[in-house]
Amino acid sequence: MSFTRCSRCLIPTTRPSTEFKDGLCSACICYDRRKQIDWAERERQFIELIRSAPKNGSGYDCIVASSGGKDSHAQVLKILELGFKPLIVTAQTCSLTPIGHMNIENLRRFAPTIVYEYDMAVRRKLNILGQDLVGDISWPEHVAIFSAPFRVARNLGISVVLYGENQNAEYGGPLDVAGEHRMTRRWIAEHGGHLGLRPSDMVGMGSITENDMKPYMLPDDEAMEKIQALFMGAFFAWNSHANAEVALKNGMQAQLPTRANWWFFENLDNFLTSAHDYLGFLKYSYGRLCSQLSVDIRYGLVSRERAFSILKERDGLFPVEYMGKPMEDILGDLGVSSDWFIVSCNRFMNKDLFIEDSVEWGRRLTLKEFAETNINV
């Protein structure tokens, strides 16, 4: 399989659902479109949407869907700055890191927080099923970050749920939905990281019951119609570094999770992110490093030539450890072996992209693209 990269950033054409026009990926196209947006007017619209939303006696103006990370901090502090009262809702993650716990607690200093808890024995089964079925060990987390805030909103009568950026605009996706301001049930199903696997599909697999999956289900249509979910990135010029600066100044803790990352302030809460990101590289030649470097190219913080050199050196490094914890221990906590992980990696690896035809523990694979002598960057 041959592929090309965006002529401005490093996003490859193998990234799922990402449009390219005249050599530019949709993320770069959307970034250019920002110049045409009246951000002061967008902020005014946002304030009016929150102000006019039904309160239903909950005492809160909105829910901020949160992981406790940089964007969550920036969102909560912005809502407070605007004079509104937020409720923070965090979906319990798969394998919480110590820093992840500290950051959730730090954010609790600024606004009331609900950590939506799950049966972790069921969660571990879903992690394994997600990996076995679609090559995504983090599948249940992706489902939970969307379902939990909506379920709390329904239960408490809160009519506005806030998310961060529209990922189709910030990281690439279909251009016809990149400009959407609202998150709908359809958007979640198509762009929420489900990979075509619905929560209801899990019922009957192994020992998973309908009751096990209820916490992962969105409310019914009638309840969903009473909730408007907004992307804050559609109303405020989104900037990951600016968000991180705000968060760090207000007590968020950070460290570089692994050398396969570029930013030290992102994806700090879940040990299993290591496996999720590695499979993305194996399937699409698209690792976390590529994503973060591409954003920084758009921001003008690094040249494409230097970013590509860093990519060749570090993208797709085998996740021997993550956030200081060995991968063997991360997998052991899940109840699976290193051999199970390697077998799964080899099942989902796109062998057309790599020189080597199989994954071995600890060894980095080389993209065919990187082995070429004359690479057009």
Order of alpha helices (4+ residues) and beta strands (2+ residues): beta-beta-alpha-alpha-beta-alpha-beta-alpha-beta-alpha-alpha-beta-alpha-alpha-beta-alpha-alpha-alpha-beta-alpha-alpha-alpha-alpha-beta-beta-alpha-alpha-alpha
